[in-house]
């Protein structure tokens, strides 16, 4: 059995030259990973795909606080 490696990406809307961005890996089965782009070896948050989709929908609707 081969274990997939995360494929990290930064949002195309991320224009902050100071590096205040997050990277997301959503290519893995059953998990979405999020990390700080300035500290790639630091902690990683993990979400279920459903939780991540809900977060994105809430954010896009302008309801996140």
PDB file with SEQRES, HELIX, SHEET and CRYST1 records, atoms N, CA, C and O in Angstrom:
SEQRES   1 A   65  UNK UNK UNK UNK UNK UNK UNK UNK UNK UNK UNK UNK UNK          
SEQRES   2 A   65  UNK UNK UNK UNK UNK UNK UNK UNK UNK UNK UNK UNK UNK          
SEQRES   3 A   65  UNK UNK UNK UNK UNK UNK UNK UNK UNK UNK UNK UNK UNK          
SEQRES   4 A   65  UNK UNK UNK UNK UNK UNK UNK UNK UNK UNK UNK UNK UNK          
SEQRES   5 A   65  UNK UNK UNK UNK UNK UNK UNK UNK UNK UNK UNK UNK UNK          
HELIX    1 AA1 UNK A   49  UNK A   60  1                                  12    
SHEET    1 AA1 3 UNK A  22  UNK A  25  0                                        
SHEET    2 AA1 3 UNK A  32  UNK A  36 -1                                        
SHEET    3 AA1 3 UNK A  44  UNK A  47 -1                                        
CRYST1    1.000    1.000    1.000  90.00  90.00  90.00 P 1           1          
ATOM      1  N   UNK A   1       0.836  -1.175   0.000  1.00  0.00           N  
ATOM      2  CA  UNK A   1       0.000   0.000   0.000  1.00  0.00           C  
ATOM      3  C   UNK A   1       0.885   1.244   0.000  1.00  0.00           C  
ATOM      4  O   UNK A   1       1.786   1.374   0.829  1.00  0.00           O  
ATOM      5  N   UNK A   2       0.625   2.141  -0.922  1.00  0.00           N  
ATOM      6  CA  UNK A   2       1.385   3.371  -1.023  1.00  0.00           C  
ATOM      7  C   UNK A   2       0.652   4.492  -0.297  1.00  0.00           C  
ATOM      8  O   UNK A   2      -0.547   4.693  -0.491  1.00  0.00           O  
ATOM      9  N   UNK A   3       1.383   5.218   0.538  1.00  0.00           N  
ATOM     10  CA  UNK A   3       0.804   6.352   1.250  1.00  0.00           C  
ATOM     11  C   UNK A   3       1.107   7.609   0.450  1.00  0.00           C  
ATOM     12  O   UNK A   3       2.262   7.891   0.131  1.00  0.00           O  
ATOM     13  N   UNK A   4       0.064   8.358   0.131  1.00  0.00           N  
ATOM     14  CA  UNK A   4       0.225   9.581  -0.656  1.00  0.00           C  
ATOM     15  C   UNK A   4       0.882  10.674   0.183  1.00  0.00           C  
ATOM     16  O   UNK A   4       0.676  10.759   1.394  1.00  0.00           O  
ATOM     17  N   UNK A   5       1.660  11.488  -0.471  1.00  0.00           N  
ATOM     18  CA  UNK A   5       2.270  12.651   0.161  1.00  0.00           C  
ATOM     19  C   UNK A   5       1.357  13.857  -0.050  1.00  0.00           C  
ATOM     20  O   UNK A   5       0.710  13.965  -1.092  1.00  0.00           O  
ATOM     21  N   UNK A   6       1.299  14.757   0.917  1.00  0.00           N  
ATOM     22  CA  UNK A   6       0.492  15.954   0.726  1.00  0.00           C  
ATOM     23  C   UNK A   6       1.028  16.796  -0.428  1.00  0.00           C  
ATOM     24  O   UNK A   6       2.237  16.968  -0.581  1.00  0.00           O  
ATOM     25  N   UNK A   7       0.127  17.305  -1.217  1.00  0.00           N  
ATOM     26  CA  UNK A   7       0.475  18.229  -2.287  1.00  0.00           C  
ATOM     27  C   UNK A   7       0.029  19.620  -1.830  1.00  0.00           C  
ATOM     28  O   UNK A   7      -1.149  19.964  -1.921  1.00  0.00           O  
ATOM     29  N   UNK A   8       0.975  20.406  -1.341  1.00  0.00           N  
ATOM     30  CA  UNK A   8       0.671  21.700  -0.739  1.00  0.00           C  
ATOM     31  C   UNK A   8       0.490  22.768  -1.793  1.00  0.00           C  
ATOM     32  O   UNK A   8       1.195  22.788  -2.801  1.00  0.00           O  
ATOM     33  N   UNK A   9      -0.472  23.669  -1.552  1.00  0.00           N  
ATOM     34  CA  UNK A   9      -0.680  24.808  -2.441  1.00  0.00           C  
ATOM     35  C   UNK A   9      -1.057  26.027  -1.614  1.00  0.00           C  
ATOM     36  O   UNK A   9      -1.619  25.908  -0.526  1.00  0.00           O  
ATOM     37  N   UNK A  10      -0.740  27.191  -2.145  1.00  0.00           N  
ATOM     38  CA  UNK A  10      -1.110  28.457  -1.533  1.00  0.00           C  
ATOM     39  C   UNK A  10      -2.215  29.067  -2.378  1.00  0.00           C  
ATOM     40  O   UNK A  10      -2.209  28.920  -3.600  1.00  0.00           O  
ATOM     41  N   UNK A  11      -3.142  29.733  -1.762  1.00  0.00           N  
ATOM     42  CA  UNK A  11      -4.255  30.337  -2.479  1.00  0.00           C  
ATOM     43  C   UNK A  11      -3.767  31.280  -3.569  1.00  0.00           C  
ATOM     44  O   UNK A  11      -2.803  32.022  -3.379  1.00  0.00           O  
ATOM     45  N   UNK A  12      -4.438  31.245  -4.703  1.00  0.00           N  
ATOM     46  CA  UNK A  12      -4.107  32.172  -5.788  1.00  0.00           C  
ATOM     47  C   UNK A  12      -4.485  33.601  -5.402  1.00  0.00           C  
ATOM     48  O   UNK A  12      -4.027  34.556  -6.030  1.00  0.00           O  
ATOM     49  N   UNK A  13      -5.305  33.748  -4.387  1.00  0.00           N  
ATOM     50  CA  UNK A  13      -5.685  35.080  -3.901  1.00  0.00           C  
ATOM     51  C   UNK A  13      -4.700  35.614  -2.877  1.00  0.00           C  
ATOM     52  O   UNK A  13      -4.845  36.745  -2.412  1.00  0.00           O  
ATOM     53  N   UNK A  14      -3.723  34.837  -2.525  1.00  0.00           N  
ATOM     54  CA  UNK A  14      -2.742  35.247  -1.541  1.00  0.00           C  
ATOM     55  C   UNK A  14      -1.725  36.159  -2.205  1.00  0.00           C  
ATOM     56  O   UNK A  14      -0.919  35.720  -3.027  1.00  0.00           O  
ATOM     57  N   UNK A  15      -1.772  37.415  -1.844  1.00  0.00           N  
ATOM     58  CA  UNK A  15      -0.856  38.398  -2.430  1.00  0.00           C  
ATOM     59  C   UNK A  15       0.020  39.045  -1.374  1.00  0.00           C  
ATOM     60  O   UNK A  15       0.732  40.007  -1.663  1.00  0.00           O  
ATOM     61  N   UNK A  16      -0.022  38.538  -0.171  1.00  0.00           N  
ATOM     62  CA  UNK A  16       0.730  39.110   0.942  1.00  0.00           C  
ATOM     63  C   UNK A  16       2.207  38.763   0.795  1.00  0.00           C  
ATOM     64  O   UNK A  16       2.601  37.610   0.965  1.00  0.00           O  
ATOM     65  N   UNK A  17       3.010  39.756   0.481  1.00  0.00           N  
ATOM     66  CA  UNK A  17       4.444  39.500   0.310  1.00  0.00           C  
ATOM     67  C   UNK A  17       5.143  39.251   1.643  1.00  0.00           C  
ATOM     68  O   UNK A  17       6.307  38.852   1.663  1.00  0.00           O  
ATOM     69  N   UNK A  18       4.449  39.482   2.752  1.00  0.00           N  
ATOM     70  CA  UNK A  18       5.034  39.242   4.066  1.00  0.00           C  
ATOM     71  C   UNK A  18       4.972  37.787   4.480  1.00  0.00           C  
ATOM     72  O   UNK A  18       5.505  37.411   5.524  1.00  0.00           O  
ATOM     73  N   UNK A  19       4.327  36.967   3.671  1.00  0.00           N  
ATOM     74  CA  UNK A  19       4.272  35.543   3.969  1.00  0.00           C  
ATOM     75  C   UNK A  19       3.182  35.139   4.935  1.00  0.00           C  
ATOM     76  O   UNK A  19       3.220  34.037   5.483  1.00  0.00           O  
ATOM     77  N   UNK A  20       2.209  36.012   5.156  1.00  0.00           N  
ATOM     78  CA  UNK A  20       1.112  35.686   6.070  1.00  0.00           C  
ATOM     79  C   UNK A  20       0.050  34.872   5.343  1.00  0.00           C  
ATOM     80  O   UNK A  20      -1.060  35.345   5.100  1.00  0.00           O  
ATOM     81  N   UNK A  21       0.405  33.661   5.007  1.00  0.00           N  
ATOM     82  CA  UNK A  21      -0.472  32.809   4.217  1.00  0.00           C  
ATOM     83  C   UNK A  21      -0.537  31.421   4.857  1.00  0.00           C  
ATOM     84  O   UNK A  21       0.282  31.054   5.700  1.00  0.00           O  
ATOM     85  N   UNK A  22      -1.527  30.687   4.426  1.00  0.00           N  
ATOM     86  CA  UNK A  22      -1.594  29.281   4.784  1.00  0.00           C  
ATOM     87  C   UNK A  22      -1.474  28.462   3.520  1.00  0.00           C  
ATOM     88  O   UNK A  22      -1.767  28.936   2.422  1.00  0.00           O  
ATOM     89  N   UNK A  23      -1.044  27.243   3.686  1.00  0.00           N  
ATOM     90  CA  UNK A  23      -0.983  26.287   2.590  1.00  0.00           C  
ATOM     91  C   UNK A  23      -1.957  25.161   2.902  1.00  0.00           C  
ATOM     92  O   UNK A  23      -2.135  24.775   4.057  1.00  0.00           O  
ATOM     93  N   UNK A  24      -2.573  24.649   1.869  1.00  0.00           N  
ATOM     94  CA  UNK A  24      -3.574  23.600   2.020  1.00  0.00           C  
ATOM     95  C   UNK A  24      -3.167  22.402   1.172  1.00  0.00           C  
ATOM     96  O   UNK A  24      -2.715  22.548   0.037  1.00  0.00           O  
ATOM     97  N   UNK A  25      -3.335  21.228   1.741  1.00  0.00           N  
ATOM     98  CA  UNK A  25      -3.156  19.970   1.000  1.00  0.00           C  
ATOM     99  C   UNK A  25      -4.493  19.241   1.057  1.00  0.00           C  
ATOM    100  O   UNK A  25      -4.890  18.725   2.102  1.00  0.00           O  
ATOM    101  N   UNK A  26      -5.184  19.205  -0.086  1.00  0.00           N  
ATOM    102  CA  UNK A  26      -6.497  18.564  -0.126  1.00  0.00           C  
ATOM    103  C   UNK A  26      -6.523  17.383  -1.084  1.00  0.00           C  
ATOM    104  O   UNK A  26      -7.576  17.001  -1.594  1.00  0.00           O  
ATOM    105  N   UNK A  27      -5.365  16.821  -1.315  1.00  0.00           N  
ATOM    106  CA  UNK A  27      -5.250  15.690  -2.235  1.00  0.00           C  
ATOM    107  C   UNK A  27      -5.274  14.326  -1.541  1.00  0.00           C  
ATOM    108  O   UNK A  27      -5.198  13.292  -2.205  1.00  0.00           O  
ATOM    109  N   UNK A  28      -5.378  14.319  -0.234  1.00  0.00           N  
ATOM    110  CA  UNK A  28      -5.328  13.065   0.518  1.00  0.00           C  
ATOM    111  C   UNK A  28      -6.737  12.546   0.805  1.00  0.00           C  
ATOM    112  O   UNK A  28      -7.662  13.343   0.960  1.00  0.00           O  
ATOM    113  N   UNK A  29      -6.912  11.251   0.878  1.00  0.00           N  
ATOM    114  CA  UNK A  29      -8.241  10.724   1.187  1.00  0.00           C  
ATOM    115  C   UNK A  29      -8.622  10.998   2.646  1.00  0.00           C  
ATOM    116  O   UNK A  29      -7.823  10.783   3.558  1.00  0.00           O  
ATOM    117  N   UNK A  30      -9.821  11.462   2.846  1.00  0.00           N  
ATOM    118  CA  UNK A  30     -10.422  11.633   4.173  1.00  0.00           C  
ATOM    119  C   UNK A  30      -9.791  12.699   5.059  1.00  0.00           C  
ATOM    120  O   UNK A  30     -10.118  12.763   6.245  1.00  0.00           O  
ATOM    121  N   UNK A  31      -8.896  13.542   4.530  1.00  0.00           N  
ATOM    122  CA  UNK A  31      -8.293  14.577   5.364  1.00  0.00           C  
ATOM    123  C   UNK A  31      -7.840  15.757   4.501  1.00  0.00           C  
ATOM    124  O   UNK A  31      -7.373  15.585   3.375  1.00  0.00           O  
ATOM    125  N   UNK A  32      -7.994  16.967   5.066  1.00  0.00           N  
ATOM    126  CA  UNK A  32      -7.463  18.189   4.465  1.00  0.00           C  
ATOM    127  C   UNK A  32      -6.491  18.765   5.491  1.00  0.00           C  
ATOM    128  O   UNK A  32      -6.843  18.948   6.656  1.00  0.00           O  
ATOM    129  N   UNK A  33      -5.279  19.045   5.053  1.00  0.00           N  
ATOM    130  CA  UNK A  33      -4.243  19.572   5.944  1.00  0.00           C  
ATOM    131  C   UNK A  33      -4.027  21.056   5.674  1.00  0.00           C  
ATOM    132  O   UNK A  33      -4.113  21.508   4.532  1.00  0.00           O  
ATOM    133  N   UNK A  34      -3.743  21.811   6.738  1.00  0.00           N  
ATOM    134  CA  UNK A  34      -3.487  23.249   6.635  1.00  0.00           C  
ATOM    135  C   UNK A  34      -2.262  23.570   7.481  1.00  0.00           C  
ATOM    136  O   UNK A  34      -2.125  23.089   8.606  1.00  0.00           O  
ATOM    137  N   UNK A  35      -1.370  24.392   6.923  1.00  0.00           N  
ATOM    138  CA  UNK A  35      -0.173  24.789   7.675  1.00  0.00           C  
ATOM    139  C   UNK A  35       0.177  26.233   7.367  1.00  0.00           C  
ATOM    140  O   UNK A  35      -0.294  26.800   6.382  1.00  0.00           O  
ATOM    141  N   UNK A  36       0.996  26.814   8.204  1.00  0.00           N  
ATOM    142  CA  UNK A  36       1.501  28.177   8.037  1.00  0.00           C  
ATOM    143  C   UNK A  36       2.611  28.147   6.998  1.00  0.00           C  
ATOM    144  O   UNK A  36       3.555  27.365   7.114  1.00  0.00           O  
ATOM    145  N   UNK A  37       2.499  28.997   5.981  1.00  0.00           N  
ATOM    146  CA  UNK A  37       3.507  28.977   4.922  1.00  0.00           C  
ATOM    147  C   UNK A  37       4.873  29.462   5.405  1.00  0.00           C  
ATOM    148  O   UNK A  37       5.888  29.186   4.766  1.00  0.00           O  
ATOM    149  N   UNK A  38       4.908  30.184   6.529  1.00  0.00           N  
ATOM    150  CA  UNK A  38       6.189  30.656   7.064  1.00  0.00           C  
ATOM    151  C   UNK A  38       6.893  29.613   7.911  1.00  0.00           C  
ATOM    152  O   UNK A  38       8.089  29.727   8.179  1.00  0.00           O  
ATOM    153  N   UNK A  39       6.150  28.590   8.334  1.00  0.00           N  
ATOM    154  CA  UNK A  39       6.702  27.576   9.233  1.00  0.00           C  
ATOM    155  C   UNK A  39       6.277  26.192   8.737  1.00  0.00           C  
ATOM    156  O   UNK A  39       5.485  25.505   9.381  1.00  0.00           O  
ATOM    157  N   UNK A  40       6.803  25.807   7.613  1.00  0.00           N  
ATOM    158  CA  UNK A  40       6.385  24.565   6.962  1.00  0.00           C  
ATOM    159  C   UNK A  40       6.705  23.315   7.764  1.00  0.00           C  
ATOM    160  O   UNK A  40       6.094  22.271   7.536  1.00  0.00           O  
ATOM    161  N   UNK A  41       7.634  23.391   8.682  1.00  0.00           N  
ATOM    162  CA  UNK A  41       7.942  22.224   9.504  1.00  0.00           C  
ATOM    163  C   UNK A  41       7.197  22.274  10.839  1.00  0.00           C  
ATOM    164  O   UNK A  41       7.348  21.387  11.679  1.00  0.00           O  
ATOM    165  N   UNK A  42       6.393  23.321  11.023  1.00  0.00           N  
ATOM    166  CA  UNK A  42       5.637  23.486  12.264  1.00  0.00           C  
ATOM    167  C   UNK A  42       4.370  22.645  12.272  1.00  0.00           C  
ATOM    168  O   UNK A  42       4.211  21.727  11.467  1.00  0.00           O  
ATOM    169  N   UNK A  43       3.483  22.967  13.182  1.00  0.00           N  
ATOM    170  CA  UNK A  43       2.256  22.174  13.330  1.00  0.00           C  
ATOM    171  C   UNK A  43       1.362  22.250  12.099  1.00  0.00           C  
ATOM    172  O   UNK A  43       1.385  23.225  11.348  1.00  0.00           O  
ATOM    173  N   UNK A  44       0.588  21.209  11.917  1.00  0.00           N  
ATOM    174  CA  UNK A  44      -0.361  21.110  10.816  1.00  0.00           C  
ATOM    175  C   UNK A  44      -1.739  20.828  11.392  1.00  0.00           C  
ATOM    176  O   UNK A  44      -1.902  19.954  12.244  1.00  0.00           O  
ATOM    177  N   UNK A  45      -2.719  21.569  10.925  1.00  0.00           N  
ATOM    178  CA  UNK A  45      -4.099  21.318  11.320  1.00  0.00           C  
ATOM    179  C   UNK A  45      -4.706  20.323  10.351  1.00  0.00           C  
ATOM    180  O   UNK A  45      -4.355  20.317   9.171  1.00  0.00           O  
ATOM    181  N   UNK A  46      -5.599  19.492  10.821  1.00  0.00           N  
ATOM    182  CA  UNK A  46      -6.267  18.536   9.939  1.00  0.00           C  
ATOM    183  C   UNK A  46      -7.777  18.655  10.109  1.00  0.00           C  
ATOM    184  O   UNK A  46      -8.286  18.844  11.214  1.00  0.00           O  
ATOM    185  N   UNK A  47      -8.469  18.539   8.995  1.00  0.00           N  
ATOM    186  CA  UNK A  47      -9.916  18.659   8.941  1.00  0.00           C  
ATOM    187  C   UNK A  47     -10.482  17.527   8.098  1.00  0.00           C  
ATOM    188  O   UNK A  47      -9.811  17.002   7.210  1.00  0.00           O  
ATOM    189  N   UNK A  48     -11.719  17.158   8.386  1.00  0.00           N  
ATOM    190  CA  UNK A  48     -12.396  16.249   7.469  1.00  0.00           C  
ATOM    191  C   UNK A  48     -12.750  17.064   6.218  1.00  0.00           C  
ATOM    192  O   UNK A  48     -12.902  18.282   6.303  1.00  0.00           O  
ATOM    193  N   UNK A  49     -12.879  16.417   5.082  1.00  0.00           N  
ATOM    194  CA  UNK A  49     -13.274  17.164   3.883  1.00  0.00           C  
ATOM    195  C   UNK A  49     -14.600  17.915   4.061  1.00  0.00           C  
ATOM    196  O   UNK A  49     -14.742  19.033   3.566  1.00  0.00           O  
ATOM    197  N   UNK A  50     -15.571  17.313   4.763  1.00  0.00           N  
ATOM    198  CA  UNK A  50     -16.848  17.995   5.001  1.00  0.00           C  
ATOM    199  C   UNK A  50     -16.671  19.256   5.842  1.00  0.00           C  
ATOM    200  O   UNK A  50     -17.264  20.293   5.544  1.00  0.00           O  
ATOM    201  N   UNK A  51     -15.865  19.168   6.880  1.00  0.00           N  
ATOM    202  CA  UNK A  51     -15.609  20.329   7.733  1.00  0.00           C  
ATOM    203  C   UNK A  51     -14.900  21.423   6.943  1.00  0.00           C  
ATOM    204  O   UNK A  51     -15.206  22.604   7.107  1.00  0.00           O  
ATOM    205  N   UNK A  52     -13.959  21.040   6.093  1.00  0.00           N  
ATOM    206  CA  UNK A  52     -13.227  22.025   5.286  1.00  0.00           C  
ATOM    207  C   UNK A  52     -14.165  22.711   4.292  1.00  0.00           C  
ATOM    208  O   UNK A  52     -14.112  23.930   4.132  1.00  0.00           O  
ATOM    209  N   UNK A  53     -15.028  21.933   3.620  1.00  0.00           N  
ATOM    210  CA  UNK A  53     -15.998  22.522   2.679  1.00  0.00           C  
ATOM    211  C   UNK A  53     -16.939  23.484   3.406  1.00  0.00           C  
ATOM    212  O   UNK A  53     -17.278  24.542   2.876  1.00  0.00           O  
ATOM    213  N   UNK A  54     -17.355  23.121   4.604  1.00  0.00           N  
ATOM    214  CA  UNK A  54     -18.226  23.988   5.389  1.00  0.00           C  
ATOM    215  C   UNK A  54     -17.510  25.295   5.752  1.00  0.00           C  
ATOM    216  O   UNK A  54     -18.096  26.373   5.655  1.00  0.00           O  
ATOM    217  N   UNK A  55     -16.257  25.194   6.165  1.00  0.00           N  
ATOM    218  CA  UNK A  55     -15.461  26.387   6.480  1.00  0.00           C  
ATOM    219  C   UNK A  55     -15.348  27.294   5.258  1.00  0.00           C  
ATOM    220  O   UNK A  55     -15.539  28.505   5.366  1.00  0.00           O  
ATOM    221  N   UNK A  56     -15.039  26.718   4.100  1.00  0.00           N  
ATOM    222  CA  UNK A  56     -14.908  27.523   2.885  1.00  0.00           C  
ATOM    223  C   UNK A  56     -16.225  28.190   2.505  1.00  0.00           C  
ATOM    224  O   UNK A  56     -16.240  29.362   2.127  1.00  0.00           O  
ATOM    225  N   UNK A  57     -17.322  27.458   2.601  1.00  0.00           N  
ATOM    226  CA  UNK A  57     -18.629  28.023   2.259  1.00  0.00           C  
ATOM    227  C   UNK A  57     -18.979  29.183   3.193  1.00  0.00           C  
ATOM    228  O   UNK A  57     -19.482  30.214   2.748  1.00  0.00           O  
ATOM    229  N   UNK A  58     -18.710  29.008   4.484  1.00  0.00           N  
ATOM    230  CA  UNK A  58     -18.983  30.059   5.460  1.00  0.00           C  
ATOM    231  C   UNK A  58     -18.124  31.282   5.183  1.00  0.00           C  
ATOM    232  O   UNK A  58     -18.609  32.412   5.248  1.00  0.00           O  
ATOM    233  N   UNK A  59     -16.862  31.066   4.878  1.00  0.00           N  
ATOM    234  CA  UNK A  59     -15.944  32.163   4.586  1.00  0.00           C  
ATOM    235  C   UNK A  59     -16.367  32.903   3.328  1.00  0.00           C  
ATOM    236  O   UNK A  59     -16.404  34.133   3.310  1.00  0.00           O  
ATOM    237  N   UNK A  60     -16.684  32.166   2.287  1.00  0.00           N  
ATOM    238  CA  UNK A  60     -17.103  32.793   1.018  1.00  0.00           C  
ATOM    239  C   UNK A  60     -18.400  33.575   1.183  1.00  0.00           C  
ATOM    240  O   UNK A  60     -18.607  34.574   0.495  1.00  0.00           O  
ATOM    241  N   UNK A  61     -19.261  33.145   2.069  1.00  0.00           N  
ATOM    242  CA  UNK A  61     -20.528  33.842   2.309  1.00  0.00           C  
ATOM    243  C   UNK A  61     -20.344  35.059   3.212  1.00  0.00           C  
ATOM    244  O   UNK A  61     -21.299  35.794   3.464  1.00  0.00           O  
ATOM    245  N   UNK A  62     -19.128  35.274   3.698  1.00  0.00           N  
ATOM    246  CA  UNK A  62     -18.839  36.408   4.554  1.00  0.00           C  
ATOM    247  C   UNK A  62     -19.356  36.260   5.974  1.00  0.00           C  
ATOM    248  O   UNK A  62     -19.562  37.251   6.674  1.00  0.00           O  
ATOM    249  N   UNK A  63     -19.565  35.018   6.399  1.00  0.00           N  
ATOM    250  CA  UNK A  63     -20.109  34.779   7.722  1.00  0.00           C  
ATOM    251  C   UNK A  63     -19.050  34.404   8.754  1.00  0.00           C  
ATOM    252  O   UNK A  63     -19.367  34.266   9.936  1.00  0.00           O  
ATOM    253  N   UNK A  64     -17.813  34.238   8.334  1.00  0.00           N  
ATOM    254  CA  UNK A  64     -16.739  33.867   9.276  1.00  0.00           C  
ATOM    255  C   UNK A  64     -16.378  35.076  10.131  1.00  0.00           C  
ATOM    256  O   UNK A  64     -16.384  36.214   9.663  1.00  0.00           O  
ATOM    257  N   UNK A  65     -16.067  34.803  11.383  1.00  0.00           N  
ATOM    258  CA  UNK A  65     -15.668  35.888  12.300  1.00  0.00           C  
ATOM    259  C   UNK A  65     -14.368  35.537  12.944  1.00  0.00           C  
ATOM    260  O   UNK A  65     -13.850  36.309  13.751  1.00  0.00           O  
TER     261      UNK A  65                                                      
END                                                                             
